[in-house]
Amino acid sequence: MLETSARLLRLLSLLQSRRDWTGPELAERLGVTPRTVRKDVGRLRELGYPVEARVGVAGGYRLGAGGSLPPLLLDDEEAVAVAVGLRTAAGSAVAGIEDASVRAMMKLQQVLPSRLRHRTRAFAAAALQTPPRGPLVDPEVLTLFASACRDREVVRFDYEAHDGRSARRRAEPYRLVSHGRRWYLVAWDLDRDDWRTFRVDRARPRTPTGPRFTPRPAPSDEEVIGQVEKAVGEGMWHFRARVVVHASAEHVRARLPIPVDIEELGEDRCAFQPGSDDPDSLALWLGFLGADFEVESPELKDALRRLAARLHRAAG
């Protein structure tokens, strides 16, 4: 049986590791009786830890939110993970988080045992991050969207599209995705009645948030990530054209750098609408498809002729 002080620390660690515990579960983990667990919970409350107790069949214990942040108990792996995460966060695209991450890292270094302090310092000395480029995300905006995702509340915000136009949007938020040092909100656009991806740094929320909504059948995590990658890729395109490829849709998908919608026209024929900065870049990229294709755009046909002539001259 653990001594009282060590047992209290172990109890606090268990309460921090999971949201809800029953009395018998804690008693089994600590090797004591449920009566001893109740006494230890009382001692933690005397020390200022807001341990909540619920009665009944579904009763148990939960570490509530207090007026101040209680000390966290971390094992070796958790401490190293936190240190690495703080070091990484110092170079993120969230405004104002750099100084907070450095301060937290300094506090953590002071209390780490020597064996872990050497490991985290080695990482800090060896790791080098490129500084964030482009606009930073307001952490309050990020937190507001995260809370709305959790609480299923409609959000209203002014949004600046990639072409500079601004419009009021109403959406049911589902997930926040970090991709390429940008934060994106995946949400159901109520005015367009479809899923949309929004860059968080271009959104200016209007408070308070709207009413609660009933969650729709949401895409899986993999589908959400694919939607963001597709939106990011297509958002950079200035030129698009429809291309019919004499190959299967699976063949084309395997050659594409980002997910796109492909229309199956037969067993060995499909169509899609790729894009690029200009027709010449798209003409060059289409050569990597490894299959015959047809295009309808006059600009793209001209670019293909120029590319064909250049390659013909290079071939001799």
C-alpha positions in Angstrom: 0.0 0.0 0.0 1.3 3.4 -0.9 2.1 5.9 1.9 -0.4 8.7 2.2 1.6 11.5 0.4 2.6 9.2 -2.5 -0.9 7.9 -2.7 -2.3 11.4 -3.0 0.0 12.2 -5.8 -1.0 9.0 -7.6 -4.7 9.8 -7.1 -4.2 13.3 -8.5 -2.3 11.8 -11.5 -5.2 9.4 -12.2 -7.8 12.1 -12.0 -5.8 14.2 -14.5 -5.4 11.3 -16.9 -9.2 10.6 -17.4 -12.3 12.7 -17.1 -14.4 10.3 -14.9 -13.5 7.6 -12.4 -15.7 5.5 -10.2 -14.7 5.0 -6.5 -14.1 1.2 -7.0 -11.9 1.9 -10.0 -9.7 4.3 -8.1 -9.6 2.0 -5.1 -8.4 -0.9 -7.3 -5.7 1.3 -9.0 -4.4 2.5 -5.6 -4.7 -0.8 -3.7 -7.0 0.7 -1.0 -10.6 0.6 0.0 -13.3 2.9 -1.4 -13.5 4.5 2.1 -9.8 5.4 1.9 -10.4 6.9 -1.6 -13.1 9.2 -0.1 -10.7 10.3 2.6 -8.0 11.0 0.1 -10.4 13.0 -2.1 -11.2 15.1 1.0 -7.5 15.8 1.5 -7.1 16.9 -2.1 -10.0 19.3 -1.6 -8.3 20.7 1.5 -5.2 21.3 -0.7 -7.3 23.3 -3.1 -8.0 20.8 -5.9 -11.6 21.0 -7.1 -12.5 17.3 -7.1 -16.2 16.8 -7.9 -18.2 13.8 -6.6 -21.4 12.5 -8.2 -23.8 10.1 -6.5 -25.9 7.3 -7.9 -25.3 4.4 -10.2 -23.2 6.5 -12.7 -21.5 8.4 -9.8 -17.8 8.8 -9.4 -15.1 11.5 -9.2 -13.9 14.1 -11.6 -11.2 16.8 -11.4 -13.1 20.0 -12.0 -11.9 23.4 -13.3 -10.5 25.6 -10.5 -9.7 29.2 -10.1 -6.0 28.5 -10.7 -4.2 25.9 -12.7 -3.2 23.0 -10.4 0.2 21.3 -10.8 0.3 18.7 -13.5 1.9 15.3 -12.9 3.7 14.0 -15.9 5.7 10.8 -16.5 9.0 10.9 -18.4 7.5 10.4 -21.9 4.7 13.0 -21.2 7.3 15.6 -20.0 9.5 15.1 -23.1 6.4 15.3 -25.3 5.3 18.6 -23.7 8.8 20.1 -24.0 9.0 19.1 -27.7 5.5 20.5 -28.3 6.3 23.8 -26.7 9.5 24.1 -28.7 7.5 23.4 -31.9 4.7 25.8 -30.9 7.3 28.7 -30.6 7.6 28.7 -34.4 3.9 28.2 -35.2 1.6 30.6 -37.2 -0.5 31.5 -34.1 0.0 35.1 -33.1 1.5 35.7 -29.7 2.1 32.1 -28.9 5.9 32.3 -29.3 6.6 34.2 -26.0 4.1 32.1 -24.1 5.7 28.9 -25.4 9.2 30.1 -24.4 8.0 31.1 -20.9 6.3 27.7 -20.4 9.4 25.9 -21.7 11.6 27.8 -19.2 9.3 26.8 -16.3 9.3 23.2 -17.4 13.1 23.1 -17.6 13.4 24.3 -14.0 11.4 21.3 -12.6 12.5 18.5 -14.9 14.9 15.9 -13.5 18.4 16.0 -14.8 18.0 13.0 -17.1 15.1 14.6 -18.9 16.5 18.1 -18.9 19.5 16.9 -20.9 17.2 15.2 -23.4 15.0 18.3 -24.0 18.0 20.6 -24.1 19.6 18.4 -26.8 16.4 18.7 -28.9 16.2 22.5 -28.4 19.9 22.8 -29.4 19.6 20.6 -32.5 16.1 21.6 -33.8 15.8 24.5 -36.1 12.5 25.8 -37.5 11.8 28.1 -40.4 9.9 31.3 -39.3 6.2 31.4 -40.1 5.4 33.2 -43.4 2.3 35.1 -44.2 -0.5 36.3 -41.8 -0.7 34.9 -38.3 -3.9 33.5 -36.7 -5.4 35.3 -33.8 -5.5 32.8 -30.9 -8.8 34.2 -29.7 -10.4 33.5 -33.1 -8.9 30.0 -33.1 -10.3 29.4 -29.6 -13.7 30.7 -30.5 -14.0 28.4 -33.5 -12.7 25.4 -31.4 -15.3 26.1 -28.7 -18.1 26.4 -31.4 -17.0 23.0 -32.8 -17.2 21.5 -29.4 -20.5 23.0 -28.4 -22.1 22.7 -31.8 -22.9 26.4 -32.1 -23.5 28.3 -35.4 -20.8 30.9 -36.1 -21.1 34.1 -38.0 -18.1 35.8 -39.5 -16.9 38.2 -42.2 -14.7 36.3 -44.6 -12.2 37.5 -47.1 -11.8 35.2 -50.1 -8.6 34.6 -52.0 -9.7 37.2 -54.6 -10.0 39.9 -52.0 -13.8 40.0 -51.9 -15.4 40.0 -48.4 -18.8 38.5 -47.5 -20.8 37.6 -44.4 -20.9 33.8 -43.7 -23.0 31.6 -41.5 -21.8 28.1 -40.8 -22.0 25.0 -38.6 -18.4 24.4 -37.6 -17.1 20.8 -37.4 -13.3 20.6 -37.4 -10.1 22.7 -37.3 -7.3 21.5 -39.5 -3.6 22.6 -39.4 -2.1 22.3 -42.8 1.0 23.9 -44.3 1.4 26.4 -41.3 -2.2 27.5 -41.9 -5.3 26.8 -39.9 -8.5 25.9 -41.7 -12.1 25.6 -40.5 -14.2 22.8 -42.1 -17.9 23.7 -41.7 -21.3 23.4 -43.3 -22.1 26.7 -45.1 -25.7 27.5 -44.3 -26.1 29.9 -47.1 -24.6 27.7 -49.8 -25.9 24.4 -48.3 -22.6 22.6 -48.7 -19.4 21.8 -47.0 -16.8 24.6 -47.2 -13.2 25.1 -46.0 -12.3 28.6 -44.6 -8.8 29.9 -43.7 -9.0 31.0 -40.1 -6.7 34.0 -40.6 -9.2 35.5 -43.1 -12.2 35.2 -40.8 -13.4 37.9 -38.5 -16.0 36.3 -36.2 -19.1 38.1 -35.0 -20.1 37.5 -31.4 -22.0 36.0 -29.8 -22.1 32.7 -31.5 -25.4 31.5 -32.9 -27.8 28.8 -31.7 -26.9 25.2 -31.2 -27.3 22.9 -34.1 -28.0 19.2 -34.6 -24.8 17.6 -36.1 -25.1 16.4 -39.7 -23.5 13.2 -40.9 -20.0 14.5 -41.0 -17.1 13.3 -43.2 -14.4 11.1 -41.6 -11.1 12.5 -40.5 -9.4 11.3 -43.7 -12.1 12.9 -45.8 -11.8 16.2 -43.9 -8.0 16.3 -44.5 -8.6 15.5 -48.1 -11.1 18.3 -48.4 -8.7 20.8 -46.9 -5.8 19.6 -49.2 -8.1 19.9 -52.2 -9.3 23.4 -51.2 -5.8 24.6 -50.6 -4.6 23.3 -54.0 -7.5 24.7 -55.9 -7.4 28.0 -54.1 -4.0 28.6 -55.7 -5.2 28.0 -59.3 -5.6 30.9 -61.7 -6.3 28.8 -64.8 -8.5 25.7 -65.1 -9.5 23.5 -68.1 -11.4 20.3 -68.6 -9.3 17.4 -69.7 -10.5 14.0 -71.0 -7.9 11.2 -70.3 -7.8 7.9 -72.1 -7.1 6.0 -68.8 -8.9 4.8 -65.8 -9.9 7.1 -63.0 -7.6 5.1 -60.6 -4.6 5.7 -63.0 -5.3 9.5 -62.9 -5.8 9.7 -59.1 -2.5 7.9 -58.6 -0.7 10.6 -60.6 -2.4 13.7 -59.0 -0.6 15.6 -56.2 -3.9 16.6 -54.6 -7.4 15.1 -54.5 -9.7 16.3 -57.3 -13.1 15.3 -58.6 -12.8 12.8 -61.5 -15.7 11.9 -63.7 -15.6 8.3 -65.0 -16.6 8.1 -68.7 -15.9 4.4 -69.1 -13.5 1.7 -68.1 -10.5 3.4 -69.6 -11.7 7.0 -70.0 -12.3 9.8 -67.5 -12.5 13.6 -67.2 -11.4 16.1 -64.6 -10.6 19.8 -64.3 -7.0 20.5 -63.3 -5.6 23.9 -62.8 -2.4 25.8 -62.5 -1.0 29.4 -62.5 -1.1 29.5 -66.3 -1.8 27.3 -69.4 1.9 26.7 -70.0 2.4 25.2 -66.5 -0.6 23.0 -66.9 0.5 21.8 -70.3 3.8 20.7 -68.8 2.2 19.0 -65.9 -0.3 17.1 -68.1 2.7 15.4 -69.7 3.3 13.5 -66.5 -0.1 11.8 -66.7 1.4 8.9 -68.6 -1.7 8.6 -70.9 -3.2 10.2 -74.0 -5.6 13.0 -73.3 -7.8 15.6 -75.0 -8.4 19.3 -74.1 -11.1 21.8 -75.0 -9.5 25.0 -73.9 -8.0 27.1 -76.8 -5.4 28.6 -74.4 -4.3 25.2 -73.3 -4.2 23.8 -76.9 -1.8 26.7 -77.8 0.3 26.0 -74.7 0.5 22.3 -75.7 1.6 23.3 -79.3 4.4 25.5 -77.9 5.6 22.8 -75.5 5.5 20.2 -78.3 7.6 22.4 -80.6 10.1 23.1 -77.8 10.4 19.4 -77.0 10.8 18.5 -80.8 13.6 21.0 -81.1 15.3 19.6 -78.0 15.1 16.1 -79.5 17.1 17.1 -82.5 
